[in-house]
Amino acid sequence: MPDSGPDTILFDGVCNLCNGFVQFVIRHDPQGRFRFAALQSPAAQELLARHGLASALLPTEPESVLLLSGGRLYSHSTAVLRIAHALGRGWRLAGVGWVLPRPWRDALYRFVARNRYRWFGREESCMLPTPALKARFL
């Protein structure tokens, strides 16, 4: 049975690009549709385990933003495009990405993911949400 709870974005908590993406989503999601969890966190690992996904998704350096929506897990370019579509308004224009074949989209995604620490840097630990945003983080 699909999960009807809020959609959850799982992200690399030490990646500056990923943290920037989370901040972007927060700014453009005033309804609070999305929750967030760093992949390195126990909460994210518990959520993945609850959906029978933890054993396959325990990399030491995650390469993907994941979206858990309706009980299904989306990764790579599909996760990003679904998130952009859910933000509505002009962000739905990112939907033009759907015209590219998934292998091409994911190859571009993986290229950026492999280079993200070099291009954008990384932190020693996961970001801490502000008190106002704490309820949106697992």
BADO-941290 format. One record per residue (C-alpha): x, y, z. Coordinates in steps of 0.5 Angstrom, whole numbers, plus 2048, in hexadecimal, padded with zeros to 3 digits. Layout:
# BADO-941290
XYZ/...
This chain:
# BADO-941290
800800800/8038077FE/80580B804/801812804/805816808/80A81C806/80F81A800/81681A803/81C81C800/822818802/82981C801/83081B802/83181F808/838821807/837824800/83782B7FF/83382A7F8/82E8267FC/82D82A802/82C8307FD/82782C7F9/82382B800/824832801/8218347FA/81B82F7FB/819832802/8198397FF/8158367F9/8108327FE/80C836802/807831803/80C82D806/80A827802/811824803/815821809/81D820809/82281B80B/82981B80A/82B814808/83081380D/82B814813/82880E817/821811815/82281080D/82580980E/81F807813/81A80A80D/81E806808/81E80080C/81680180D/815801806/81A7FB805/8207FF801/825800806/82A7FA804/82A7FD7FD/82B8047FF/831804804/837807800/83C80B804/83B8117FF/8348117FC/8348147F5/82D8157F5/8278197F8/8218147F9/81A8167F9/8158117FD/80E8137FB/80880F7FB/80C8097FE/8108097F8/81880B7F7/81A80F7F2/8228117F0/8268157EC/8238197E7/81C8167E8/81C8187EF/81E8207ED/8198207E8/81481E7EC/8168237F1/8168287ED/80F8277EA/80C8267F1/80F82D7F2/80A8307ED/80A8377EA/8108387E5/8148327E8/80F82D7E4/8138307DE/81982B7E0/8148267DE/8178277D7/81D8227DA/81881C7D9/81981D7D1/82081A7D2/8218137D3/8228117DA/82980E7D9/82B8157D6/8288187DC/82B8147E1/8328147DE/83181B7DE/82F81B7E5/8358167E7/83A81A7E4/8388207E8/83781B7EE/83E8197ED/8418207ED/83D8237F2/8428237F8/8478267F4/84382B7F1/83F82D7F7/84282B7FD/840827803/83F82880A/842823810/83B822812/833823810/830829810/82C82B816/82582E815/823834818/81D83481D/818836818/81A831814/81B82B819/814828818/815827810/81C823812/81C81B814/
